[in-house]
Amino acid sequence: AKVEGSYSIVVDAVGYAATRAAASAMVQPGGIIAHVGLGEDTGGLDIRRMTLQEVTFVGTYAYTAQDFRDAAAAIFEGKLGPLDWFERRALADGLGAFRDLRAGKVPAPKIILVP
């Protein structure tokens, strides 16, 4: 159950207005929200509450655009050895892939969508 204002650090790894709203509600006064997710670029933060309760908001990013391109190339070129922990599907099946992941119908933890 969600307990408002009870966590000293909240990580939003999704980045949608709804998850930012949940993070700003759940962080305790003086706490920290670490924002990683890039789902959408606006909405969800209770700026008034965050200011009055001195909540710190930190954006964090773990890789550069070139790192991402290099990793994607290594995957598609087969340079990472056996990759039986993911499944490949057509990009056109993206919505179905996300639905299947959410419903627990996919044994692999990741699906790579191929154009």
KAWOVEN-V756145 format. One record per residue. OMEGA is omega as a letter, one per 20 degrees, with the letter a starting at -180 (NA if undefined). Layout:
# KAWOVEN-V756145
((OMEGA) (OMEGA))
This chain:
# KAWOVEN-V756145
((r) (r) (a) (r) (a) (a) (a) (r) (r) (r) (r) (a) (a) (r) (r) (a) (a) (a) (r) (r) (r) (r) (a) (r) (a) (a) (a) (r) (a) (a) (a) (r) (r) (a) (a) (a) (a) (a) (r) (a) (a) (r) (r) (a) (r) (a) (r) (r) (a) (r) (a) (a) (r) (r) (r) (r) (a) (r) (a) (a) (a) (a) (r) (r) (r) (r) (a) (r) (r) (r) (r) (r) (r) (r) (a) (r) (r) (a) (a) (r) (a) (a) (a) (r) (r) (a) (r) (r) (r) (r) (r) (r) (a) (a) (r) (r) (r) (r) (r) (r) (a) (a) (r) (a) (a) (r) (r) (r) (a) (r) (r) (r) (a) (r) (NA))
